[in-house]
Amino acid sequence: MNTVERIRHISVRDLAVLGLQDMAYVKPVTLEDRTGFAIHAADGSSLAVAATRELAFATVRQNGLEPVSVH
């Protein structure tokens, strides 16, 4: 089976998790009356908090992941 045929037969579950290991989610949070940006793994586990959105995105990229905003 070639690559195109395998893609056509991908399961719904496999499609849902495709690429998740390559992403981290960034969302605004308030901690001790200060705004920060929480970084979460695709499975929802907390990884870090950064002072700015730009710093959060840079941190994610430095670790080989693609940042995705969550509102």
TIVO-2410 file (N, C-alpha, C; in nm, 3 decimals):
# residues 71
REC num residu      c1      c2      c3 atome chaine
REC   1      M   0.087  -0.117   0.000     N      A
REC   1      M   0.000   0.000   0.000    CA      A
REC   1      M   0.091   0.124   0.000     C      A
REC   2      N   0.068   0.215  -0.093     N      A
REC   2      N   0.152   0.335  -0.098    CA      A
REC   2      N   0.100   0.441   0.001     C      A
REC   3      T   0.171   0.551   0.011     N      A
REC   3      T   0.140   0.655   0.109    CA      A
REC   3      T   0.000   0.713   0.089     C      A
REC   4      V  -0.036   0.741  -0.033     N      A
REC   4      V  -0.168   0.799  -0.060    CA      A
REC   4      V  -0.278   0.703  -0.018     C      A
REC   5      E  -0.262   0.575  -0.046     N      A
REC   5      E  -0.363   0.477  -0.006    CA      A
REC   5      E  -0.374   0.467   0.147     C      A
REC   6      R  -0.261   0.474   0.216     N      A
REC   6      R  -0.263   0.470   0.364    CA      A
REC   6      R  -0.336   0.591   0.419     C      A
REC   7      I  -0.313   0.708   0.361     N      A
REC   7      I  -0.381   0.830   0.408    CA      A
REC   7      I  -0.531   0.819   0.387     C      A
REC   8      R  -0.572   0.764   0.277     N      A
REC   8      R  -0.715   0.748   0.249    CA      A
REC   8      R  -0.783   0.654   0.348     C      A
REC   9      H  -0.708   0.564   0.408     N      A
REC   9      H  -0.765   0.466   0.500    CA      A
REC   9      H  -0.734   0.496   0.646     C      A
REC  10      I  -0.694   0.619   0.677     N      A
REC  10      I  -0.663   0.655   0.815    CA      A
REC  10      I  -0.791   0.655   0.899     C      A
REC  11      S  -0.781   0.606   1.020     N      A
REC  11      S  -0.899   0.599   1.106    CA      A
REC  11      S  -0.932   0.738   1.161     C      A
REC  12      V  -1.054   0.755   1.207     N      A
REC  12      V  -1.097   0.881   1.267    CA      A
REC  12      V  -1.010   0.913   1.389     C      A
REC  13      R  -0.981   0.813   1.469     N      A
REC  13      R  -0.899   0.834   1.590    CA      A
REC  13      R  -0.757   0.877   1.552     C      A
REC  14      D  -0.697   0.811   1.455     N      A
REC  14      D  -0.562   0.848   1.411    CA      A
REC  14      D  -0.560   0.988   1.351     C      A
REC  15      L  -0.663   1.025   1.279     N      A
REC  15      L  -0.671   1.159   1.222    CA      A
REC  15      L  -0.681   1.263   1.332     C      A
REC  16      A  -0.754   1.233   1.438     N      A
REC  16      A  -0.773   1.328   1.549    CA      A
REC  16      A  -0.642   1.358   1.622     C      A
REC  17      V  -0.553   1.261   1.630     N      A
REC  17      V  -0.428   1.282   1.704    CA      A
REC  17      V  -0.309   1.314   1.613     C      A
REC  18      L  -0.334   1.320   1.483     N      A
REC  18      L  -0.228   1.348   1.387    CA      A
REC  18      L  -0.163   1.483   1.416     C      A
REC  19      G  -0.035   1.484   1.444     N      A
REC  19      G   0.040   1.606   1.467    CA      A
REC  19      G   0.035   1.660   1.609     C      A
REC  20      L  -0.040   1.598   1.698     N      A
REC  20      L  -0.052   1.652   1.834    CA      A
REC  20      L   0.082   1.656   1.907     C      A
REC  21      Q   0.170   1.562   1.880     N      A
REC  21      Q   0.299   1.561   1.948    CA      A
REC  21      Q   0.387   1.676   1.902     C      A
REC  22      D   0.343   1.749   1.799     N      A
REC  22      D   0.421   1.860   1.746    CA      A
REC  22      D   0.367   1.997   1.787     C      A
REC  23      M   0.261   2.000   1.867     N      A
REC  23      M   0.197   2.127   1.904    CA      A
REC  23      M   0.198   2.151   2.053     C      A
REC  24      A   0.195   2.280   2.088     N      A
REC  24      A   0.172   2.322   2.226    CA      A
REC  24      A   0.073   2.437   2.221     C      A
REC  25      Y  -0.016   2.442   2.318     N      A
REC  25      Y  -0.119   2.544   2.322    CA      A
REC  25      Y  -0.080   2.655   2.417     C      A
REC  26      V  -0.108   2.779   2.375     N      A
REC  26      V  -0.077   2.898   2.456    CA      A
REC  26      V  -0.208   2.971   2.482     C      A
REC  27      K  -0.234   3.001   2.610     N      A
REC  27      K  -0.356   3.073   2.643    CA      A
REC  27      K  -0.329   3.174   2.754     C      A
REC  28      P  -0.400   3.287   2.751     N      A
REC  28      P  -0.382   3.387   2.855    CA      A
REC  28      P  -0.438   3.338   2.988     C      A
REC  29      V  -0.368   3.371   3.095     N      A
REC  29      V  -0.410   3.334   3.231    CA      A
REC  29      V  -0.383   3.451   3.324     C      A
REC  30      T  -0.450   3.452   3.437     N      A
REC  30      T  -0.424   3.552   3.540    CA      A
REC  30      T  -0.374   3.479   3.664     C      A
REC  31      L  -0.255   3.516   3.709     N      A
REC  31      L  -0.194   3.458   3.829    CA      A
REC  31      L  -0.151   3.570   3.921     C      A
REC  32      E  -0.200   3.567   4.043     N      A
REC  32      E  -0.165   3.669   4.142    CA      A
REC  32      E  -0.184   3.810   4.086     C      A
REC  33      D  -0.301   3.834   4.025     N      A
REC  33      D  -0.339   3.963   3.968    CA      A
REC  33      D  -0.249   4.009   3.854     C      A
REC  34      R  -0.178   3.918   3.789     N      A
REC  34      R  -0.093   3.951   3.675    CA      A
REC  34      R  -0.132   3.861   3.558     C      A
REC  35      T  -0.128   3.918   3.439     N      A
REC  35      T  -0.158   3.840   3.320    CA      A
REC  35      T  -0.033   3.772   3.270     C      A
REC  36      G  -0.046   3.647   3.236     N      A
REC  36      G   0.063   3.570   3.179    CA      A
REC  36      G   0.007   3.480   3.070     C      A
REC  37      F   0.092   3.394   3.015     N      A
REC  37      F   0.049   3.305   2.908    CA      A
REC  37      F   0.094   3.163   2.941     C      A
REC  38      A  -0.005   3.078   2.965     N      A
REC  38      A   0.022   2.939   3.001    CA      A
REC  38      A   0.052   2.860   2.874     C      A
REC  39      I   0.147   2.769   2.887     N      A
REC  39      I   0.183   2.679   2.778    CA      A
REC  39      I   0.142   2.539   2.820     C      A
REC  40      H   0.064   2.473   2.733     N      A
REC  40      H   0.015   2.339   2.762    CA      A
REC  40      H   0.051   2.244   2.649     C      A
REC  41      A   0.080   2.120   2.685     N      A
REC  41      A   0.101   2.015   2.585    CA      A
REC  41      A  -0.033   1.984   2.520     C      A
REC  42      A  -0.030   1.916   2.409     N      A
REC  42      A  -0.153   1.882   2.337    CA      A
REC  42      A  -0.249   1.799   2.421     C      A
REC  43      D  -0.196   1.723   2.518     N      A
REC  43      D  -0.283   1.643   2.604    CA      A
REC  43      D  -0.341   1.723   2.720     C      A
REC  44      G  -0.308   1.853   2.726     N      A
REC  44      G  -0.363   1.941   2.830    CA      A
REC  44      G  -0.273   1.960   2.950     C      A
REC  45      S  -0.166   1.886   2.962     N      A
REC  45      S  -0.079   1.902   3.078    CA      A
REC  45      S  -0.005   2.035   3.071     C      A
REC  46      S   0.008   2.099   3.186     N      A
REC  46      S   0.073   2.230   3.196    CA      A
REC  46      S   0.224   2.215   3.183     C      A
REC  47      L   0.285   2.300   3.100     N      A
REC  47      L   0.429   2.295   3.079    CA      A
REC  47      L   0.501   2.415   3.141     C      A
REC  48      A   0.445   2.535   3.123     N      A
REC  48      A   0.513   2.656   3.172    CA      A
REC  48      A   0.418   2.774   3.166     C      A
REC  49      V   0.463   2.886   3.224     N      A
REC  49      V   0.392   3.014   3.213    CA      A
REC  49      V   0.495   3.118   3.175     C      A
REC  50      A   0.461   3.201   3.076     N      A
REC  50      A   0.551   3.306   3.030    CA      A
REC  50      A   0.485   3.442   3.055     C      A
REC  51      A   0.567   3.545   3.066     N      A
REC  51      A   0.517   3.680   3.094    CA      A
REC  51      A   0.443   3.741   2.976     C      A
REC  52      T   0.485   3.709   2.855     N      A
REC  52      T   0.421   3.765   2.735    CA      A
REC  52      T   0.388   3.654   2.636     C      A
REC  53      R   0.297   3.686   2.546     N      A
REC  53      R   0.259   3.591   2.442    CA      A
REC  53      R   0.379   3.561   2.352     C      A
REC  54      E   0.454   3.664   2.319     N      A
REC  54      E   0.571   3.648   2.233    CA      A
REC  54      E   0.674   3.554   2.296     C      A
REC  55      L   0.696   3.570   2.426     N      A
REC  55      L   0.789   3.484   2.497    CA      A
REC  55      L   0.738   3.340   2.502     C      A
REC  56      A   0.608   3.323   2.521     N      A
REC  56      A   0.549   3.189   2.522    CA      A
REC  56      A   0.568   3.121   2.386     C      A
REC  57      F   0.541   3.195   2.279     N      A
REC  57      F   0.558   3.138   2.145    CA      A
REC  57      F   0.704   3.104   2.118     C      A
REC  58      A   0.794   3.193   2.159     N      A
REC  58      A   0.938   3.167   2.138    CA      A
REC  58      A   0.981   3.043   2.216     C      A
REC  59      T   0.932   3.028   2.338     N      A
REC  59      T   0.967   2.913   2.421    CA      A
REC  59      T   0.919   2.783   2.356     C      A
REC  60      V   0.797   2.786   2.306     N      A
REC  60      V   0.742   2.667   2.239    CA      A
REC  60      V   0.827   2.631   2.117     C      A
REC  61      R   0.860   2.731   2.037     N      A
REC  61      R   0.938   2.705   1.915    CA      A
REC  61      R   1.080   2.657   1.947     C      A
REC  62      Q   1.139   2.711   2.054     N      A
REC  62      Q   1.274   2.667   2.093    CA      A
REC  62      Q   1.276   2.520   2.132     C      A
REC  63      N   1.161   2.468   2.169     N      A
REC  63      N   1.152   2.328   2.208    CA      A
REC  63      N   1.099   2.240   2.095     C      A
REC  64      G   1.105   2.291   1.974     N      A
REC  64      G   1.073   2.211   1.857    CA      A
REC  64      G   0.925   2.186   1.834     C      A
REC  65      L   0.839   2.270   1.894     N      A
REC  65      L   0.696   2.254   1.879    CA      A
REC  65      L   0.637   2.373   1.804     C      A
REC  66      E   0.515   2.358   1.758     N      A
REC  66      E   0.444   2.466   1.691    CA      A
REC  66      E   0.340   2.523   1.788     C      A
REC  67      P   0.347   2.654   1.818     N      A
REC  67      P   0.250   2.714   1.911    CA      A
REC  67      P   0.114   2.735   1.845     C      A
REC  68      V   0.008   2.714   1.923     N      A
REC  68      V  -0.130   2.736   1.879    CA      A
REC  68      V  -0.200   2.816   1.987     C      A
REC  69      S  -0.264   2.927   1.949     N      A
REC  69      S  -0.336   3.010   2.046    CA      A
REC  69      S  -0.469   2.946   2.086     C      A
REC  70      V  -0.502   2.959   2.213     N      A
REC  70      V  -0.631   2.916   2.265    CA      A
REC  70      V  -0.692   3.039   2.329     C      A
REC  71      H  -0.817   3.068   2.295     N      A
REC  71      H  -0.883   3.188   2.348    CA      A
REC  71      H  -0.982   3.152   2.454     C      A
***
